[in-house]
């Protein structure tokens, strides 16, 4: 397991969660549904980003 794969998943999850949280917090109230949306955004970003392999290095 490579650190780069884990790192890109963590960053993608943080970005997706922050975007969903910023949208949800616009009315100064965080409902249960918005919390679930934030959690699903983070989990979805983790799963999708982790599943896609990094581009292999090419030697010229």
N, C-alpha and C positions, 0 to 999 in steps of 0.2 A: 504494500500500500504506500503510495507516494504522498508526501506532504502537500504538493501542489494541488492534487485532486481534492483533498480535504479543505485546504485554504480557500480555493475558489468556491466551494460549496458554502462555507461559512460566510464569506463576503456576500455571495448572492442572496443567502437567507437574510442577512442583516439588511441589505438594501431593499429587498422585497418587504420585509417586516416594517422597516422605517417608512417606506412609501405608503403602505396600508395604514400604519398608525397615524401618519400625518393627515391622511384623508379622513380617518375616523375621528380624529380629535378636533376637527374644524368647528364643531358645535359645542365644544368643551364638555361633552358627555360621552363616555365610552360604554356602549351597551354590550350585552353578552354576544349578540350577533356580530358586532364589530370586532370583538375579541377573537371570536372563532375565525373570522375572515383574516385577521392578522396571523393567527396560528397556521391556518391553511396556506397562506401566502409564503410563510417561512418554510413550512414542510415541503410545499410544492417546489420551491426554488432549490432546496437542498437536494431533493430527489432527482429533479431534472438535471441540475448542474453536475451532480455526482455521476450520473449515468452517462453523460457525454464525455468521451475521452479527450484529453488534451491533444493538440496537433503534434504528431511525431516530429522530432527534430530531423532535418535533412542535412546531410553533409555534402558539401560541394567540393 
